[in-house]
């Protein structure tokens, strides 16, 4: 099942599932990086897929990237 995400659905998901805020106002597809504001006040960019599926819901300072294998 392919769920079609719109910017309003993404914004709702972000508000309900994280302390971050979505700053991007347009969504053009899963490969687009979106701009978020972390609870600490820092801005960060992530694709929505990483934000949603990999639980990367904070900036790199609050949630450092995992070390590569």
VEXBA-164340 format. One line per 3 residues: number of its first residue (from 0); their letters; for each residue z, x, y of N, C-alpha, C. Coordinates in Angstrom, 2 decimals. Each point is the difference from the previous one (the first is absolute). Layout:
<sites>
NUM = a = Z:X:Y:Z:X:Y:Z:X:Y | ...
</sites>
This chain:
<sites>
0 = xxx = 0.00:0.84:-1.18:0.00:-0.84:1.18:0.00:0.88:1.24 | -0.94:-0.23:0.87:-0.11:0.80:1.22:0.54:-0.80:1.18 | 1.17:0.36:0.44:0.63:-0.69:1.12:-0.58:0.54:1.30
3 = xxx = -0.55:-0.88:0.81:-0.58:0.41:1.27:1.10:0.09:1.05 | 0.24:1.21:0.49:1.04:0.20:1.00:-0.61:-0.15:1.39 | 0.69:-0.69:0.86:-0.37:-0.10:1.40:1.09:0.71:0.80
6 = xxx = -0.28:0.27:1.26:0.99:0.70:0.81:1.28:-0.82:0.12 | -0.11:-1.32:0.03:1.21:-0.84:0.10:0.80:0.03:-1.30 | -0.67:0.02:-1.14:0.71:0.08:-1.28:0.67:1.36:-0.17
9 = xxx = -0.68:1.06:0.45:0.57:1.35:-0.07:1.23:0.08:0.90 | -0.11:-0.55:1.21:1.13:0.02:0.93:1.19:-0.73:-0.60 | -0.24:-1.14:-0.62:1.07:-0.76:-0.64:0.63:0.79:-1.14
12 = xxx = -0.83:0.67:-0.82:0.51:0.82:-1.11:0.88:1.13:0.54 | -0.46:0.67:1.06:0.75:1.11:0.59:1.36:-0.49:0.51 | -0.01:-1.13:0.70:1.26:-0.52:0.56:0.98:-0.42:-1.10
15 = xxx = -0.51:-0.53:-1.10:0.87:-0.50:-1.07:0.45:1.09:-0.97 | -0.70:1.13:-0.06:0.27:0.98:-1.04:0.38:1.39:0.51 | 0.18:0.14:1.30:0.37:1.32:0.52:0.68:-0.15:1.35
18 = xxx = 0.52:1.11:0.50:0.59:0.01:1.34:-1.03:0.45:1.03 | -1.20:0.32:-0.45:-1.05:0.47:0.90:-0.72:-1.18:0.65 | -0.76:0.31:1.06:-0.81:-1.01:0.67:-1.46:0.44:-0.04
21 = xxx = -0.89:-0.95:-0.15:-1.43:0.27:0.00:-0.49:0.00:1.45 | -0.65:1.10:0.41:-0.53:0.09:1.37:-1.50:-0.27:0.05 | -0.70:0.21:-1.11:-1.44:-0.22:-0.06:-0.30:-1.49:0.16
24 = xxx = -1.08:-0.34:0.70:-0.32:-1.41:0.25:-1.23:-0.49:-0.75 | -0.74:0.93:-0.65:-1.18:-0.40:-0.77:0.03:0.69:-1.35 | -0.51:-0.69:-1.02:-0.03:0.56:-1.35:-1.43:-0.02:-0.50
27 = xxx = -0.52:1.18:-0.41:-1.39:0.12:-0.41:-0.17:0.38:-1.46 | 1.08:0.03:-0.77:-0.14:0.32:-1.41:1.08:0.94:-0.49 | 0.10:0.11:-1.32:1.11:0.72:-0.62:0.03:1.48:0.31
30 = xxx = -1.11:0.61:0.39:-0.01:1.44:0.27:0.39:0.33:1.44 | 0.15:-1.02:0.84:0.36:0.21:1.40:1.48:0.36:0.12 | 0.27:1.03:0.80:1.41:0.32:0.28:0.50:-0.94:1.08
33 = xxx = 1.19:-0.54:-0.23:0.62:-0.91:0.95:1.12:0.73:0.72 | 0.25:-0.38:1.24:1.05:0.63:0.79:1.26:-0.85:-0.09 | 1.10:0.65:-0.38:1.29:-0.67:-0.13:1.01:0.69:0.91
36 = xxx = 1.06:-0.73:0.35:1.13:0.58:0.72:1.20:-0.08:-0.93 | 0.58:1.15:-0.31:1.15:0.10:-0.89:1.25:-0.54:0.71 | 1.02:-0.34:-0.78:1.26:-0.47:0.56:0.63:1.05:0.93
39 = xxx = -0.30:1.29:-0.24:0.57:1.06:0.84:-0.73:0.14:1.34 | -1.15:-0.69:0.13:-0.76:0.06:1.25:-1.26:0.83:-0.07 | -0.18:0.75:-1.09:-1.20:0.83:-0.15:-1.18:-0.85:-0.47
42 = xxx = -1.19:0.36:0.47:-1.22:-0.65:-0.48:-0.54:0.81:-1.17 | -0.61:-0.70:-0.97:-0.62:0.69:-1.12:-1.19:-0.82:-0.50 | -0.92:0.69:-0.68:-1.18:-0.65:-0.54:0.02:0.06:-1.52
45 = xxx = -0.36:-1.12:-0.61:-0.14:-0.09:-1.46:-1.05:-1.05:-0.28 | -0.68:0.11:-1.14:-0.84:-1.10:-0.43:0.92:-1.11:-0.49 | -0.45:-1.22:0.05:0.84:-1.11:-0.45:0.28:0.12:-1.50
48 = xxx = -0.97:0.53:-0.75:0.20:0.18:-1.45:1.19:0.90:-0.28 | 0.08:1.14:0.71:1.14:0.91:-0.18:1.30:-0.65:0.45 | -0.06:-0.70:1.12:1.19:-0.67:0.53:0.52:-1.02:-1.02
51 = xxx = -0.91:-0.79:-0.54:0.38:-1.10:-0.89:0.32:0.49:-1.40 | -0.89:0.76:-0.62:0.15:0.36:-1.42:0.88:1.21:-0.24 | 0.01:0.95:0.92:0.76:1.23:-0.20:1.33:0.00:0.74
54 = xxx = 0.32:-1.12:0.62:1.27:-0.15:0.73:0.20:1.08:1.05 | -1.09:0.42:0.65:0.09:0.97:1.09:0.14:-0.79:1.29 | 1.20:-0.50:0.25:0.20:-0.97:1.07:0.76:0.56:1.19
57 = xxx = 0.15:1.33:0.05:0.66:0.64:1.14:-0.81:1.21:0.41 | 0.33:0.57:1.16:-0.70:1.20:0.46:0.36:1.20:-0.89 | -0.73:1.08:0.15:0.22:1.19:-0.85:1.36:0.66:0.26
60 = xxx = 0.63:-0.28:1.13:1.33:0.55:0.28:1.05:-0.77:-0.78 | -0.07:-1.32:0.05:0.98:-0.85:-0.70:-0.23:-0.04:-1.51 | -1.26:0.10:-0.41:-0.35:-0.02:-1.41:-1.02:1.11:-0.24
63 = xxx = 0.47:1.23:-0.24:-0.92:1.13:-0.18:-0.97:-0.25:-1.15 | -1.25:0.50:0.14:-0.97:-0.18:-1.09:0.50:0.66:-1.28 | -0.34:-0.61:-1.12:0.40:0.59:-1.29:-0.80:1.28:-0.23
66 = xxx = 0.62:0.98:-0.65:-0.69:1.25:-0.29:-1.11:-0.26:-1.00 | -1.14:0.62:0.21:-1.10:-0.20:-0.94:0.29:0.73:-1.30 | -0.56:-0.50:-1.07:0.27:0.58:-1.32:-0.79:1.24:-0.25
</sites>
